[in-house]
Amino acid sequence: MDGTTERVRAHFDAIGETEWDRLADSPRARVSFELHRRLLAEWIKPGDAVLEVGAGPGRFTIELARLGAQVTVTDLSSVQLDLNEQHVQHAGYQDAVAARFVLDIRDVAQLGEETFDAVIAYGGPLSYVFEDAPVAFGQLVRVVRPGGIVLASVMATVGSLRYFLPLALNELDQYGGVFYDHIVATGDLRDIPGSHTCQMYRWREIELLIAPAPCRLVAASASNCMSLGDADLIERLEADPERWRWFVDWEAALCREPGALDGGTHTIFAVQRTEIPAP
Ligand SMILES: C[S@@+](CC[C@H](N)C(=O)[O-])C[C@H]1O[C@@H](n2cnc3c(N)ncnc32)[C@H](O)[C@@H]1O
């Protein structure tokens, strides 16, 4: 395992249960969860064989089980896989898990061509493999059958720099403008000491990632849009169930506008595998 991957694995081993809270500990986080969940509900059918890559502690494993999928659960971190087992068992869905094992997203091809109806790579596993992302993404597409779906989300450069501007300005002061120019231009956070080791993407970079694989884009969404705004206002909205329902529906619709795709802290996208032409 190279040094960067080891650093990522050690990070997810160390944060453990904190990762379970990531999509539940604020209204903005709960909206992000809901946007990801809605895309699962659109594309996953009862009985689907689903590979989950970078599954983490299991929020989406449980959602996949609720949708009737049989899930092969994988992650780089064995700590996250243990948490996944605990949370899925607690939710009563262990029967929906076909297998659970450590797997690097770069090694997915070993599971065989056309093995699954869908692959889910939510929460950025593709953001942790840097230069290897195109090869890893190609493998995700090839392990689904023709017509199958790959649903992924990655960290987003534009929206993250806007939302985390105070943090970015701190880092700018600490490391200097030339260094930070590089971060803004590339989205690569590897070289910032103590920062989250990951690759952020612009929408046009996601298009480049997808282009060589035998697939077509079928859905795309920012995560999030309006709910990244005034945190107090969003909290008050959530306290009013009727207004909250309207708000989340608007949010889901606006996040899919082409003009919004770069604006979240994450970007979600779904591709469908096309037939590979005979040689
Ligand atoms: C932010 S968490 C997302 C967890 C879950 N998918 C979710 O959305 O709640 C990212 C997960 O990707 C895993 N990961 C990081 N690098 C990976 C790699 N190279 N291969 C597979 N999984 C990886 C981490 O261990 C972690 O569990």
The ligand as a Gaussian input file, in Angstrom:
#p B3LYP/6-31G(d) Opt

LIG

0 1
 C      -16.336000       9.554000       3.576000
 S      -16.399000       7.814000       3.801000
 C      -17.937000       7.386000       3.005000
 C      -18.618000       6.187000       3.606000
 C      -19.973000       5.858000       3.002000
 N      -19.866000       5.445000       1.635000
 C      -20.886000       7.065000       3.104000
 O      -21.096000       7.753000       2.084000
 O      -21.384000       7.324000       4.207000
 C      -15.220000       7.233000       2.600000
 C      -14.964000       5.744000       2.710000
 O      -14.113000       5.367000       1.627000
 C      -13.154000       4.458000       2.112000
 N      -11.966000       4.493000       1.224000
 C      -10.974000       5.409000       1.186000
 N      -10.083000       5.077000       0.240000
 C      -10.513000       3.942000      -0.327000
 C       -9.999000       3.089000      -1.337000
 N       -8.849000       3.350000      -1.965000
 N      -10.701000       1.975000      -1.657000
 C      -11.865000       1.675000      -1.032000
 N      -12.400000       2.443000      -0.057000
 C      -11.724000       3.553000       0.296000
 C      -12.865000       4.912000       3.530000
 O      -12.289000       3.900000       4.330000
 C      -14.247000       5.364000       3.996000
 O      -14.956000       4.329000       4.657000

